Amino acid sequence: MTSKFLIDNRWLLRLCSEVARFCGLLALLGTGVLLALFVAVARMTGESVPAESRNQLVAMLPAIAFYGFFALVFAEFLSYLLAGAGEPKWILRHGSKVIYAYVLYVIAATIYTALQTPNTAGLERIDFSRIFSLTLLIVSTAVKVLIWIGIAITLQRVVPIIRESKTLV
């Protein structure tokens, strides 16, 4: 039993699925290529890589890889909705676990960033700009964490419901 929305917009959902799959694979491949180029250039020049460049790469690569993986989960979710029968693939069944792992990474990266910030409550004077930047960092991280946990819980709950509705037909 498929809904009218799925029947009427099948072509659009299939297009969105293919675009999401392409973008996800491109992001994962790009992450690998970027890391390989970074290591190769560092080895070829023989110079030590500046800490700022290394920190930017360490901050960027997991996020790009995660969003690529999430795009693949989204593509698989759309494909599973459009499929007549069958079981969801591994990436869809375990997508919430990867989201939880990314949430732990975001929390650890935020703690690391906060610890790298110079002392915000010095005994001589209080630097309000540092306190403000740390507060923004913590609040923005909390919002991201709550959003991603909500998406993971929704994914965990929706996939079994779709699976059950397909077996009732």
MODELLER restraints for C-alpha pairs under 7 A, 6 or more apart:
rsr = mdl.restraints
at = mdl.atoms
rsr.add(forms.Gaussian(group=physical.xy_distance, feature=features.Distance(at['CA:1:A'], at['CA:169:A']), mean=6.01, stdev=0.5))
rsr.add(forms.Gaussian(group=physical.xy_distance, feature=features.Distance(at['CA:13:A'], at['CA:78:A']), mean=6.62, stdev=0.5))
rsr.add(forms.Gaussian(group=physical.xy_distance, feature=features.Distance(at['CA:17:A'], at['CA:75:A']), mean=4.29, stdev=0.5))
rsr.add(forms.Gaussian(group=physical.xy_distance, feature=features.Distance(at['CA:17:A'], at['CA:78:A']), mean=5.75, stdev=0.5))
rsr.add(forms.Gaussian(group=physical.xy_distance, feature=features.Distance(at['CA:17:A'], at['CA:79:A']), mean=6.43, stdev=0.5))
rsr.add(forms.Gaussian(group=physical.xy_distance, feature=features.Distance(at['CA:18:A'], at['CA:75:A']), mean=6.71, stdev=0.5))
rsr.add(forms.Gaussian(group=physical.xy_distance, feature=features.Distance(at['CA:20:A'], at['CA:71:A']), mean=5.24, stdev=0.5))
rsr.add(forms.Gaussian(group=physical.xy_distance, feature=features.Distance(at['CA:20:A'], at['CA:72:A']), mean=6.38, stdev=0.5))
rsr.add(forms.Gaussian(group=physical.xy_distance, feature=features.Distance(at['CA:20:A'], at['CA:74:A']), mean=6.90, stdev=0.5))
rsr.add(forms.Gaussian(group=physical.xy_distance, feature=features.Distance(at['CA:20:A'], at['CA:75:A']), mean=5.31, stdev=0.5))
rsr.add(forms.Gaussian(group=physical.xy_distance, feature=features.Distance(at['CA:21:A'], at['CA:71:A']), mean=6.31, stdev=0.5))
rsr.add(forms.Gaussian(group=physical.xy_distance, feature=features.Distance(at['CA:21:A'], at['CA:72:A']), mean=5.13, stdev=0.5))
rsr.add(forms.Gaussian(group=physical.xy_distance, feature=features.Distance(at['CA:21:A'], at['CA:75:A']), mean=5.36, stdev=0.5))
rsr.add(forms.Gaussian(group=physical.xy_distance, feature=features.Distance(at['CA:23:A'], at['CA:68:A']), mean=6.74, stdev=0.5))
rsr.add(forms.Gaussian(group=physical.xy_distance, feature=features.Distance(at['CA:23:A'], at['CA:71:A']), mean=6.82, stdev=0.5))
rsr.add(forms.Gaussian(group=physical.xy_distance, feature=features.Distance(at['CA:24:A'], at['CA:68:A']), mean=3.81, stdev=0.5))
rsr.add(forms.Gaussian(group=physical.xy_distance, feature=features.Distance(at['CA:24:A'], at['CA:69:A']), mean=5.88, stdev=0.5))
rsr.add(forms.Gaussian(group=physical.xy_distance, feature=features.Distance(at['CA:24:A'], at['CA:71:A']), mean=4.81, stdev=0.5))
rsr.add(forms.Gaussian(group=physical.xy_distance, feature=features.Distance(at['CA:24:A'], at['CA:72:A']), mean=5.19, stdev=0.5))
rsr.add(forms.Gaussian(group=physical.xy_distance, feature=features.Distance(at['CA:25:A'], at['CA:68:A']), mean=6.39, stdev=0.5))
rsr.add(forms.Gaussian(group=physical.xy_distance, feature=features.Distance(at['CA:27:A'], at['CA:64:A']), mean=6.20, stdev=0.5))
rsr.add(forms.Gaussian(group=physical.xy_distance, feature=features.Distance(at['CA:27:A'], at['CA:65:A']), mean=6.25, stdev=0.5))
rsr.add(forms.Gaussian(group=physical.xy_distance, feature=features.Distance(at['CA:27:A'], at['CA:68:A']), mean=4.84, stdev=0.5))
rsr.add(forms.Gaussian(group=physical.xy_distance, feature=features.Distance(at['CA:28:A'], at['CA:65:A']), mean=5.27, stdev=0.5))
rsr.add(forms.Gaussian(group=physical.xy_distance, feature=features.Distance(at['CA:28:A'], at['CA:68:A']), mean=5.51, stdev=0.5))
rsr.add(forms.Gaussian(group=physical.xy_distance, feature=features.Distance(at['CA:31:A'], at['CA:61:A']), mean=6.01, stdev=0.5))
rsr.add(forms.Gaussian(group=physical.xy_distance, feature=features.Distance(at['CA:31:A'], at['CA:64:A']), mean=6.64, stdev=0.5))
rsr.add(forms.Gaussian(group=physical.xy_distance, feature=features.Distance(at['CA:31:A'], at['CA:65:A']), mean=6.17, stdev=0.5))
rsr.add(forms.Gaussian(group=physical.xy_distance, feature=features.Distance(at['CA:42:A'], at['CA:48:A']), mean=6.95, stdev=0.5))
rsr.add(forms.Gaussian(group=physical.xy_distance, feature=features.Distance(at['CA:42:A'], at['CA:49:A']), mean=6.36, stdev=0.5))
rsr.add(forms.Gaussian(group=physical.xy_distance, feature=features.Distance(at['CA:73:A'], at['CA:91:A']), mean=6.08, stdev=0.5))
rsr.add(forms.Gaussian(group=physical.xy_distance, feature=features.Distance(at['CA:73:A'], at['CA:92:A']), mean=5.54, stdev=0.5))
rsr.add(forms.Gaussian(group=physical.xy_distance, feature=features.Distance(at['CA:73:A'], at['CA:95:A']), mean=6.34, stdev=0.5))
rsr.add(forms.Gaussian(group=physical.xy_distance, feature=features.Distance(at['CA:76:A'], at['CA:92:A']), mean=6.36, stdev=0.5))
rsr.add(forms.Gaussian(group=physical.xy_distance, feature=features.Distance(at['CA:77:A'], at['CA:92:A']), mean=6.56, stdev=0.5))
rsr.add(forms.Gaussian(group=physical.xy_distance, feature=features.Distance(at['CA:80:A'], at['CA:88:A']), mean=6.30, stdev=0.5))
rsr.add(forms.Gaussian(group=physical.xy_distance, feature=features.Distance(at['CA:85:A'], at['CA:166:A']), mean=6.29, stdev=0.5))
rsr.add(forms.Gaussian(group=physical.xy_distance, feature=features.Distance(at['CA:96:A'], at['CA:152:A']), mean=4.52, stdev=0.5))
rsr.add(forms.Gaussian(group=physical.xy_distance, feature=features.Distance(at['CA:96:A'], at['CA:155:A']), mean=6.37, stdev=0.5))
rsr.add(forms.Gaussian(group=physical.xy_distance, feature=features.Distance(at['CA:96:A'], at['CA:156:A']), mean=6.22, stdev=0.5))
rsr.add(forms.Gaussian(group=physical.xy_distance, feature=features.Distance(at['CA:99:A'], at['CA:148:A']), mean=6.73, stdev=0.5))
rsr.add(forms.Gaussian(group=physical.xy_distance, feature=features.Distance(at['CA:99:A'], at['CA:152:A']), mean=6.13, stdev=0.5))
rsr.add(forms.Gaussian(group=physical.xy_distance, feature=features.Distance(at['CA:100:A'], at['CA:149:A']), mean=6.83, stdev=0.5))
rsr.add(forms.Gaussian(group=physical.xy_distance, feature=features.Distance(at['CA:103:A'], at['CA:145:A']), mean=5.81, stdev=0.5))
rsr.add(forms.Gaussian(group=physical.xy_distance, feature=features.Distance(at['CA:103:A'], at['CA:148:A']), mean=6.99, stdev=0.5))
rsr.add(forms.Gaussian(group=physical.xy_distance, feature=features.Distance(at['CA:114:A'], at['CA:134:A']), mean=6.62, stdev=0.5))
rsr.add(forms.Gaussian(group=physical.xy_distance, feature=features.Distance(at['CA:120:A'], at['CA:126:A']), mean=6.78, stdev=0.5))
rsr.add(forms.Gaussian(group=physical.xy_distance, feature=features.Distance(at['CA:120:A'], at['CA:127:A']), mean=6.35, stdev=0.5))
rsr.add(forms.Gaussian(group=physical.xy_distance, feature=features.Distance(at['CA:120:A'], at['CA:130:A']), mean=5.87, stdev=0.5))
rsr.add(forms.Gaussian(group=physical.xy_distance, feature=features.Distance(at['CA:120:A'], at['CA:131:A']), mean=5.92, stdev=0.5))
